[in-house]
């Protein structure tokens, strides 16, 4: 919950705009400002104060406890010009909140956190627990000083600056490991979520016994509890209070498997007792291994003293899973690149793409991003490269224009990918949609996109699809309509449509939609000269209901309340 506090009429107006934009996310605190701030600070995960920063600092000072637990605080000035991330920029989420507030109120976000200011990921923003001399190592990263990277494996992290590398000399060191170690004064440790603890327990096993066994087992094996990704057990124990509470105290999810699934997993220490109790010869070891990985610690029993053990556990390490984001860049204009696409570009440590598309977004990449670019015709190579990099454990962004799933890189990449990597699709504004917005509303009813390139599809198949669209009276958008070496397909396709549509049928022609040299025109099916079209052009042919109205191409939706008279108010 986000607490909103204001002291003036102008502040209350801005506060109410935010409250209206975020129903269910915010709570307005009325009354004396000091009491409101104190109450919101105690109850909320973040605060937005429509107050001067100086006043807010004085009100917050006696309430501060620890950066790991204090809520994030954003200040908005009286004139609504700035949203200032004041407290808890990373840990409290104030930096991100300042961006959100600014977007709603139309003001400027102010973020002074050093790593954000220079585009370097903070160690506390990588999504992993971090401990040790975080400030010291972060300062070395920012200063460009050599920082030695000591990693047990490759994890899908954002790009780290070039001065952070395995062969760097100097005292500053960043470890990436699930092993216990005592960091020195110039060392920080990132804890990957690599461990799964399988747990078995008798009915009524105390949480202290379950949790104590887990903690002791990890410590004796030299493993960090901060690297535990989940506890795992059999379905029959999904509600066992001791196990459920142990997962809660560790701050990790509890994953359960059926007895049949666990019985099919080969383990070193099967037993008759769990087989009789829950239907599988192993709970702890099998549950730890159910998601794959390597068994690091075989089954151990608790030692309560004076009675029989009521808990068992085993520990497995899962291999890192790489991450592939297939990102659509939109039609070319920077303001049509979605916020999610921007985030994924910043999230990646490896970028794969066509050279001309890489040039469009190179300035958005973090320092240290590995860029693997290639030219036209190398689509298969790019798809395989992106998947291979993800399989190696990296965070990969594979880019394409428009929407990456429409005549672009998603299809070949996902044909190569298996279930050993995580895949994220990031939609983009397609060329057809960008062109339609320029033309008017040509896609107001059923429509289809057809590529006229026969490089990957036989012309006989393309022709059959064009004919089907013509007979069904569907609006058609042609991609890849004409090139220097392929000039007959568009006239052929237009001829097929002309068999079913009148010569006066509107046709929209848009070249380089949304780019600086954008051009567009409306013509008709009978008047279009295919020689004026090239590969950078999208051609949209209307159906029998499409009309030109006030210079715009409009396909009626067919609402019953419309009387069909163009241009009338209704």
Helices and strands as residue ranges (DSSP letters): E 2-6, H 9-21, E 26-29, H 33-43, E 46-50, H 53-61, E 72-76, E 82-87, H 94-105, E 108-110, H 114-118, G 123-125, E 129-132, H 134-143, E 147-151, E 164-165, E 173-176, E 187-191, E 195-201, H 207-220, G 225-227, E 228-234, G 235-237, H 241-250, E 253-257, H 259-263, H 272-278, H 284-289, E 294-301, E 311-317, E 323-328, G 334-336, H 339-347, E 350-354, H 355-361, G 362-364, E 370-374, H 379-391, E 395-400, H 409-416, E 422-426, H 431-439, E 440-441, E 447-451, H 459-471, E 475-479, H 489-498, E 506-511, E 519-524, G 530-532, E 537-541, E 547-549, E 552-554
